[in-house]
Amino acid sequence: MKLRDWDSNLKLRLGGEFVLNIVFWTFFPFLSIVFARAFGKGTAGLLMVLSQSLAVAANLLGGYFTDRYGRKRMMVIAASGQAIGYGIFAAASSSWLPVPALAFTGFTIASTASSFYYPASQAMVADVVPEKHRSEVFAVFYTFVNIAVVIGPLLGSVLYVGHPAAMPAAASAVCVTMAVLLSAKLRETNPAQTSSPEGGTAASSWKEAMRSQLRNYRIIGSDRVFLLFIAAGILLSQTFMQLDLLLPVYLEETVHSASVWSSWDLKLTGERLFGLLVSENGLLVALFTVAVARWSSLLKDRWIFIGGALCYAASMALFSQAGAVWSLAGVMVVFTLAELMCAGPQQMFVTSLRRSG
């Protein structure tokens, strides 16, 4: 399915989300450093857990609100919520109102709003794209996200580190623009919601939707293979999240001035080195996702999972030993290989479970 054949809704989203992702990735990788400085490492870690817990709860309800109130309405509301959150974050990060607690509150609001946005955006793809072409469309969106992951941290290592309020302010402006464009140009794609839904039972309905979601998780406990898969996935995800949570703080504390090349007069601080490593990760994912997926398809999922876990373990151990720029870049190759080995088989495993069920 060629890009020119896409529905106009998807073209609008692709461009807007690409710009937003670039701006988002200019500051997101460095938030652990910012909050660790402001609150201390232990408190910052607990606050990040709280923020993501609220985002998970919002995600559980996102599908219900999307079906009840429509894709377009939820995406506009979510984009507006992100604009407000990033605006608060920017204001509280500025030199004239440096309030770290308020900055964290703004970031939490934006994260929660984004959790309402993505269920609606994914549902819209299912509405307007035939099933045989959906994987191609999702792949294009995924590729654009990874391109943003390459560009954003490189810009952020220069722009955000020296100007912490500018990039969240830019993200707020982009979200305002997206909310206006989505409201004016986006077409509602959920046939059941082309007219306004009747009110009166919203409160009880969303509570029942939440209870229904939680009841469905009992299936995990009744299927031993699925339970083991979920447990392994959680452990692997915890390892992967160290890229955004632990590694930036570690590099900021241990790397004060790293030389890129002995004959070059170019030094990198721990923050800028981390931005470079995140961009490397995004570039490798964009370039080698298909190749690793094809190679992984030749092996059993069991061995791919085990191999990915071992690569994650090796990369974490090597990160603690590597100090030079190029050795850290080499370790990032191992880390990215683990990410690619685990991502594809996980999706295929869930798909096979759905088919067998």
N, C-alpha and C positions, 0 to 999 in steps of 0.2 A: 504494500500500500504506500504510494508515493505521497510526499508531504503536500503537494498541490491538491491531492484528493481528500485531504483531511477536512473534517467539519470545521467551520469558522470558529466555533467555541474552543476547539483544541489548539488551533493556531494562536488565538489570543492568549490562552493559558500558557502555551509553550514559551512565548516571548516574555510575558510578564514574570512567570516563575523563574525563568533563566536569569533575568536581571536581579530579581529578589534573592536568588540563591547565591549569586556572586557577592552581593552586598552582605548577605548573612554570613558567608564564609570568610569575610574579611575580619570579623570580630569573634565569631563563635569559638574557634580553636584556642583563643587566648583568654576566655572567660575564667577558666580554672585558675590561671595566674592572678587575674584581677581579684577574684573573690577570695583566694587564699591570702593575698596581701591584706585585704580589707577585714576578713573575719578570722583568719587563721585556717590552717589546712583541715583540721578536724571539723570545725563548724561549717566551713565551706562545703565539705563533702556531704554533711547532713542536709544542708540547704539544697544542694543539687539533687539529692535523693527526693526531698520533699517536692521540688519543682517537677521532676519527672513523674512522681506518683500522681500529681494532679493532672499531668498531661495524659497519663495512662487512663485515668478515670474519665477524662474528657473524650478520649478515643473510644472507650466502650459505649458512650452515649452518642458519639458522632454519627454512627450508622442509623440509629433510630431517628435523630433529628433530621438527617438527610432525607429519609423516606417520608417523614411526616410533613416537613416544611419545604422540601424541594432542594435541589442541588444549588441552583443559583442563589437563593436567599441565604443558605448557610455559608456559601463561599464569600458572599458580600459581607455578611456579619463577621465571619472569621478574619477576613482581610482588614476590616475596620478595627477589630479587636487587636490584631497584630500592630496596626498603626498606632493605636493608643499605648500598647505595651512598650513598643520600641521608642515612642516619644517620651514616656516616663523614664525609660532606661537612659536615653540620651540626656535629658535634662538633669537627672541625678548623677550623671557621670561628668558633667561640665565643671569648670573651675569655679563658677559662681554658685553652684548648688551641689557640692560633693557629698551626697548622702548614699553610701553603699547599700544600706537596707532598702531604700526606695528604688535604687537601680536594680537590685535583685527582684523586687516586687514587679517592676516593669518587665523584666525578662521572663518571669513566671507567667504573667498575663499573656505575653506574646506566644510563649510555648504552648500554653493551654489553648489559645485561639487557633494555632496552627494544627492542633490535634482535631479540631472540628473541621478544618479546611480539607484535609487530605481524604477522609472518607467520602466527602461529597465530590471531590475531584476525580477519585478513582471510579466512583459510581457513574459519573458523567461519561467516562471513557466506555464503560460497559453499555451505556445507553445509546451511544452514537456510532460505535465501531462494531462491525460484525465480529463474531467470536474468532474466526480464523485469522483476523488481522490484529487482534488485541495485543498479542505478545510483541508484535512489531512496534506498535504505538508505545507500549510501556517501555520497550527497549530504547526508543528515541528519547523519551523523557528521562530515563535512567542515564543515558549517555550525556545529555545536557547537564544533568546534576553533577556528573563527574567532571565535566569540563569546568563547571563553576567551582568545584573543589580544587581544581588546578589553579585557576586564576585568582580566586578569592584570597587564600592565605598568602600568596605572593604580594598582593596589594595590601593586605592587612598588616603584614610584617613591616611595611613602610608607613602606611596611613594610620592604622588603628593604634599601634604602639605609641606613637607620638601625639595622637589626637583621639582620645578614647570616646569623645562625645560625637564626633563627626559621622562615623559609620552607622551607629544606631539611629542617628537623625536621618541619614540617607535611607536606611531601611524603612523608617516610618514614612518618609515621603513616597517611597516606592509603593508601600502598602496602601497609602491614601489614593495614589494614582490607580492602582489595581482595583480598589473598591469602586472607584468612580467608573472605570472602564467596564468592569464586570457588571455593574448595575445597568449601564447604558447599552452595552453591546452583547452581553451574554444572553443566550436563549435557554429557557427552562427545558430540560430534556426528560424529566420524570413525568410520564403521561398521567400518573395518578394525582399529580399536584399542579396541574395547569391552572386550577382555581384555588382560592384561599381555603385552607382546611378549616373545618368546623372546630370551634373551641369547646371548652367545658370539661374535658377529661385529661388535659395535658399533664397535670401534676401526677395523677395516679398512673397515667400511661408511661411516663418516663421512669417512674419507680419500678413498674412492672417490667419494663424493658431491661433495666439494670439487673433485677432479680433473675430474669430469664437468661441474661448473659452469664451470670455467675453460676446458675444451675447447669449450663452447658459445659462448664469446666469440669464437672464430675466425670465426664467421659474420659478425661485424661487419666484419672485414677483407676478406671476400670480396664484400661488397655495398657499392659505392661510395656510393650514396645513403644507405644506413643509416649508413655510416662518417661521412659529412659531417654527418648529423643528430646523431650521438652527439657529434662534436667541437663542433658549435654548441651543443648542449645543455650540455656541460661548461662552455664559456665563459660562457653565459648564467647557469648555476647559480653560477659563481664571482662574477659580478656581483651576483646576488641575495643571496648569503651575506654580502656586505659590510654588509647591513642589520644583521646580528647580530654581525659580527666587527670591521669597521673603523669604521663610523659611530659606535657608542657611544664608542669611544676618542677619535675625532676631536672629537665634541661635548664630551666631558668635558674635553678639553684646550683647546678654543677658546671655549667658552661658559661663562662663570662666573656671569653673572646676566643673564637675558634677560627682558624685560618682555612680558607677554602683551598688554596694552593700555596705551596711554600714560596714560589716566586711572585705571587700576587700580594699586593698590599690591601687585601680585602678581608676584613674580620667580621664575624657574625656573633651577635649575642645569642644567648639561649633561646630567647623569644623568636628572633628572626630565623634561627636554625630550625626551630620547630615549624614555623610557617613553611619553610622550604621542604621539610620532610612530609608535611601533610599534602603539599602540592605534588610531590613525587608519588605519594600513595594514590591520589586521584588520577594522575596521568597513567600509572601502571594499570589501574582498574579499567580505565577507558580503553587502553590499548589491548589488554590481554584477557578480558572477560570471556570473549568468544573462544579464544584458543584454549584456555584452561577448561572451559566447559566441555569442549569437544574431547579433550584428553581425559577428563574425569568420567565422561560417559563410557569409556572403555573399561573402567574398573567398577567394582561393586561399591555401593554407597558406604558400606561399613568401613572399607579400607580408606576411602576418601575422608570420612569423618576422623578416623584415627590419624591419618596423615596430616590433616589440617590442624588437629589438636596438638600434635607433636611440633609442627612448624610454629604455632602460636607460642608454645612453651619455649622453644629454642630462641625465638625472637625476643621474648621478654628477658630471658637470661642474658642474651647478647647485648641488649640495650643497656644493661647495667654495667657491662664491661667496656663497651665501645666509647671512645671519647673524641676521635677525629671525625671531621665532617664526612669523609668518604666511607669510613667504617660504619657510621650511623646510617648513611644512605644504603649501604649494602644490607644492613640488618632490616631496613624498611622493605627491601625486596622480599626477604623471607616472610615478614609480617603480612605483606600484601598477598603473597602466594597462599598463606593460610586463609586469608579472608576470601579469596576467590575459590579455593578448594571447598570451603564450607558453604558458601552462599548458594551456588547452583544446586548441589545435591539436597540441600535443605528444602528448596522449593519443589524439587522433583519428589522428594519423600512425602511431603504434605499432599501433593497432587495424587500420588499413588494411594495414599490412605483414603482420600476423598472418593476415588474411583472404586476402591475395594469396599468402602462403606456404602 
